[in-house]
Amino acid sequence: MNTEQYLDQYLQDNISESETLNSMRGVISEFAARAPKILVTKCIDGRVHGSKQKGYPATTIRFGRTDGNNVSTDKNNYWFWNRIDNIANNAHCNTPEMPAIFIAYMHRSDLGLGCAAHNNNEEEAYKAIINQTSAIRKIFKPERLYVLEGITNTDTMSETLVFENSIRISAEEIVKDFNLNDLSDVFYKGFLKYPLKDPATARYVNFKTPEELMQGSLPLFHSDFQTSLAMKSFLLLEISKIIYENDYPSQKLIQPDVLNALVSSLAKVKSLPRTLLAPFLYQCFWNIGYSLYQKKKLLSMPDDEKQKHLDHGEEIICYGDGFELLARNKTILVKTGRGDDVNSLQVAKKVLDKNRTKKSQDYAMIIHLNIEISGELVNWEDFNETISSRMHTMTRHIDEVFGDNAVILTTYSYRDQKRFYPIVTRKDPRIIYPVNLLDGINSVVRFSNMALKSREALYATDRL
């Protein structure tokens, strides 16, 4: 597979996933209406990519990513503080009774490699996230922005949430304490046997019972995108009902021992607003099931495949925002926000160089630069300020780290779509992808929102 073929397949996969996301927009909106606004910071490591293990659909969670989750918390680091103000203000205006959440994550591994940016030193990795949370707590009160730390085990994607006074809720410990082995073990047994009572969710999962959705080495519950999205919205609703009705003994959804353990742990967190009890119970419950799914999947892998899963296997570098639909361990994810993008790209290059020595590849080293936006591009000034100028500024960092020794894919996306639209905003021999949605409309005189929308629609339709 040469470079252009690789990019074609990469973008084709993105269109397919974004189509499912679009078809499920109503379900995601229902989830978002019940969930807090949440910002997560993580390492650029592709093994800790995404929101699947948290149970949050793409578009409902915001991310910051830097090497080792090292961030300058100086007030001059605009990208870092702007993300936090964005999420806090979003919650203040749209979920006034429910504060926003900020979680800074480190990652570790028992079977594979830890955080390369910290030379596998877990203490140093934890210091990096404490640096963020302690700085944020000095500015935001918990009733406006609830702040905590998290630890991801990249072997199984199990999480540990660290609340005030070092109160921890660990998916790994709950799995061990209750001898859980399968995804179905965390559910009330009676819930598994019968079709879902909610008509819309039942339709999205093809009227299968929960037990049928959880069968096999790759259960549809997690492996099928549409099914997973539907179950996330359904479970958040049902868990919210359990909390607000405050009748835990009568619930018929969660295995009682697991529920009691989670509720008891959350009750110890005295500063936790009651409106966040259901979201955190849901997140912990989802992650326990997801980690059991990943653990079983890992055990079924041949040794060589298992090693690839545990080790770095990233194929390209993604720089910017909007990459949530990509598969785990597919890309090294670099976002603006550390205060030193060049250093983050240097670490990413070091990891990718090592990965590329492990196997021969016909495609070049690829850097995907994507600008994600949330609003309409009405005129050329909008496009220039929001996309082109930012793209040129970020490209200088790529120039410094990679020079001419890379291919660059330049795209933009909308936050509610996660679909990459290829564009060329400057002459650059490293940008080789033949599709350019700006061709012929890249000036004040020629640009029109209608022309751009038409090209976006044609681009996606031609590849479906």
N, C-alpha and C positions, 0 to 999 in steps of 0.2 A: 504494500500500500504506500503510494507516494504521498507527498505533503498535501496536494490538492484533494486527493481522494480521502485522506484522513479528515481534512476540514469539512468536506462534503458530508461525510458520515456523522461527524461531530455535530454539525448544524442540523442535519436531518433528525437526529435523536432529540435534539433540543426542541424542534418544532413539534414532534410527536408528543413529548411530555407536556409542552405548553398547551397543546390542544386539549389534553385531559384536564389540565388545570383550569382552562377556560370553561369547559363543559361542567365543571364542578364548582363554579364560582358562587352559586347560591349556597351550597353546603359550607364552603369556606367562610362566607359572610356570616352564616349562623354561628359558626365556631368563634369567629372574631368578636361577635356581639357578646359572647359569654366569657371571653378570655381577656386577661390583662394585656396591655401593651408591654412588649418585652424586648430588651436589648441584651445581646450576648456577645462577649468578646472571647476569642479563642486564638490558638496558634494557627499558623499557615499550613500546618501538617494536614495533608489530604485525608488521613485516616480518621480525623475528628470532624469531618465535614458534615454540614447539614443539620436539619432540625428533626429528622425522622425519629431519633432516639428520645427526643423530648415530647413527641406527640403533637407538635405544632405544625400545621400545614404551611407549605411555602407561601409567602406573602404576609403571614401573620407574625413574623419574627424578624428582627433586624440583627445584623451581625457586624462586628468589627474583627479584623484578623491581622495580627502582626506576628513576626517570628518570636516564638516562645511566649506570646502574649505580653511582650515587653512594650510598654507605652510610656511616653512622656506625659505626666499629668500636669505639666506646667500650663498655666492659663493661656499661653500663646499657642498651644496645640489646638488649633481651631477644629480640626476634623474630629478629634476625640470628644471635646466638650459639646460640639454641635450635635453629635449623635445623641448624647445624653439629654440635652435640652429638648431635642426633637421628641424623644420618647416621653419625657416627663410632661411636656406641654400637650402632647397628643392625649395622654391619659387625663390630664386636668380638664381638657375640653370635652372629651368624648366618653370617658368612664370616671366621672368625678368621685364616685364612691369607691372606686377600685384603683389604688396607686399603680404606677408602672413598676416593672421589675428590671433590675440590672444584675446579671450574673457574669462574673469573670471566671473562666475555666482554665485550669492546667490539665495536662494529660500524662498518663503513665501507662505502663504495660508490665504484665507478669511474664508473658511468653515471647514478646517481641522487643522492639526498641522503644525507649522512652522519648523524651523531648530532645531532639538533636540540638536545638538552639541553646539548651541548658546543659548539654553534654550528659544527658540522662540523670541529672541531679534533681531529684524531686523537691528538695528543700529550696533550691534556687527557683524552680518553677513556681512553687507556692508563694515565694516572696514577690514574684512579679505580679500575681493577681491581688495579693494583699495591698500592694502599692496602689492599685487602682481603687479597690473598694474603700480603703481608709481615706483616700483623697475625696472620693465622692460623698462619703458619709459626713464629711465636714461641711458640705454645702447643702445637701438634700436631707430633709427629714423623712423618716420611713413612711409617714402617711402620704407623702407625695411620690417618693421613689424608694422602693424596697430593695436593698442591696445585700447580696450574699456571694459566696464563692462556690465553685463547683470543681469536681475532679472527674475526668473521664478516663475509664480504662479502655484503651483502643482495641484490646483483644475481643471484647464482647459488647462494647459501647455502653457498659453499665456506668451509672453516674452516682456520685456522692455529693449531696448538697450540704453545705456548711453554713448554718445559721448563726445567730448571736450566741455568745458564750460557748463557741465550738460545738454546738449541738449539731449532730450529723445524722443524715438519713442516707443510708448506703444500700443501693439495690443489691450489691454483692452479699452483704451481710444478711439481708432478708431472704435471699435465695438460699443461702447456706443454713440459716436458722430454721427454716421451714421445709428444707429438703425439696425445693421446687426443681423440677426437671424439664417440664414442657410449658409452652405458652398457655395451654388450657388450665394448668395448675393454679393460676392466679384468679380464675373466675369461679363463681358459684356454680356447682355442678348442674343444677337445674336450668341455669341460663343457657348452657351449651346445647341443650337437646332440641330446642324449639326455634322456629323462625322468629326473627326480630319483629316486635310488635309495631314499631314505627314504620308506616308504609313506605315513606320515601327512602329510608335507609335500606329496607328490605329490597326495594327495587334496584338500588345502586349495587347491591351485593348479589344480584340475580337470585334472590329469595332463598339463598343457602342458609343453613343454620350456622351459628357461631362455631359449632364443632366441625362442620365441613370446611369452614374458612381457615381452621387451624390445623388441618391435617397435612401430612407430607413433609418432606425435608425443606420445601420452599412454600410454606402456607400462604394462601392468597391474602390472608389478613395483613401481612406485611409486604409481600412481594408484588401484589397487584396495586398499582397506583390509585385507581379509582376506589377500590375496596378499602384501602387504607385511609383515604381521605374521608370516606363516609363513616367509617368506624370511629375516627377521631372525633368528629362532630357529635356522633351519637353518644360516645362514652363521656365526653365532657358534660353534655346535657344530663345524663343519668347520674353522674357523680355529683353534679351541682344539686340535683334534687335530693340526693341522700344527705348532703350537708345541710341544706336549708330546711328539710323536714325533721332533721335531728332525731332520726329513728333508726339507728344503725342495726339493731337486732332484726328488723323486719326486711332489710334490703336483700335482694336476690340477684346481685350482680357480681360482687367481689367476694373471693374466698374469705370467710370471716376472720381467720387468724391474721391474714395479710392486712385486711382493713383495720383491725384493732391495733396492729403494730404501727401502721402509718399514722393513724389518728392520734395514738398515744404520743408518738414522737413529735408530731406537729403541735400538739397541745403544750409541749414544753417550751415552745418558742413564744415567749410572752409578748414580744413586739409585733408578732405577725397579725396584720389586720384580718378581721374575720372574712372580708370579701376575697382574700387571697387563699383562704383555706381550701376551697374546692379546686382552684387551679393547681395548687401545689400537690394536693392529693392525687389529682388526675395525672400530673406530670410524673410523679414518683411511681404510680401504679403502671402507667404506660411503659416507663423505662424498665421496670422489672420484667414485664412481658417481652419487651423488645430485646433485652439482654439474654433472656432464655432462648429466644428465637435465634439470635446470633451465636450463642454458645452451641446449640444443637447443629446449626449450619456449619460451624467450625469443626465440630467432631466428625462430620460426614465428609469433610474434604480430604483428598489425597495429600500426602505430606508436602509435595512440591507446591500445590495450590494453597495449602495452609500457610506455608512460609511466605508466599506472595501476599496473602491477606494480612499477615501480621507485620510484615516489613513495609517499607516505603515502596509503592508501586506507581506513583504519580507519573503521568505521561507528558503533561504540559503545565505551564504556569498561567494562572488566571489573575489578572491585576485589575482591581476596581470592585464593582458590586454586581449583584444579580445572578450569582452562580448556584443558587440553592437547588436547582433541579438536577445538577450533575451528580454522578455516582460517587460513592465513597471511594477514596484513594485514587480517583481519576486525575485530580489536579492539585497542584500546590496553590493555595488561595492567599493572595496578597491584597489587602485593602489599605487605602490611605488611612492614617490615624496614629501611627507610632510616633510621628514627628521626625522620622528618618526613613523615607520609602526606599532610598538607595540601599541602605543596610538590609532591609527586609528582602529586597530583590536579590541581593548578593547571597543571602542565606538560601533563598529559593533556588537560585542557579546552582549552588553547591550541591543541594539535594538532587536536583534534576540531572546534573552531570553524572552523579554517582549512579542514579537509576538507569541512565542511558548506556552505561558501560556493562550493565548486567545482561543485556540482550541487544542484538543487532536490529536497527530500525531503518526503514527506507525513508521515513519522513524526517524533516528538519526539526530542530529545537523550535518550539512554538510558544509565543507569548500571546495570550488572548487579553486584550484591553477592552473592557466594557464599561460604558457609562450608563448607570441606571437612573431613570427619571420618574417622577410621579405625576406630572401634568402634561398638558397639550403643548405642542410646538406650533404656535400660531403664525409666527413670522420668522424670517431669517435671523433676526437679532436673538430670538429665543434659542434657536438652534446653535448659533455661534457661542452665546454665553453659557448655555447649559451643557453643550456637548463638545463642539469643536475646540474651543479654547482650553477646556479642561483636558481633553484628549492630547492636545499638543504639549501642555505642561507635563502631563504624566509620561509622555513619550520620551522626554528628555532624561527621565530617570532610567528608562529602558536603554537609551543610547549610552549612558554612562556605564551601565553594568554589562550589556551584551554587545555593544557596538554593532557590527554588521553580521554577527554570528547567530542570527535568529530570524525566524519569520514572525511577522506580527499580524494578528487578526484584530481589526478594529470594528467594534459594534456598539450599538446602544440598545437599551431595552426599557420597557415600562414595568414599574414595580408590580403591577397587578397581573402582568403577563408572563414575565421571565423568558420572553422570546428574544433571541439575539438577531438584530437587523444589521447586516454588514454594510459598512460605509467606508469611503476613503475621503479624508479631509485634507490631505496633503500628498504631494508626490513623494513616494518613498519606495524604493525597489524591494524592501523587505515585506511590503504589503502586496501579496500575490493573489488573494482571493478575487475571482473575476466579477462577483456581484457587487455593485455599488449603488445603493438606493438613492444616493445624492447626485448621480450622474445627470448633468444638464439642469439641475435646480439648485446649485450650490452658490447662489448669490442673492443679493437683495432683490434684484429685478425678477429673477426667475423662480424664486422659492414660493411655494404655496402649501398650506397645510393639506389641502385637498389632494394635491399631486403626491405628497408624501404618504398620506393615508392609503391612496390607491396602490402605490408601489409596495407598501407594507403588506397589504392584502394579497396582491399578486405573488409576492415573494413566498408567502406561506402556502398559498393555494397550489402553486406550481410544484411544491415539494411534498404535498400530502399524498 
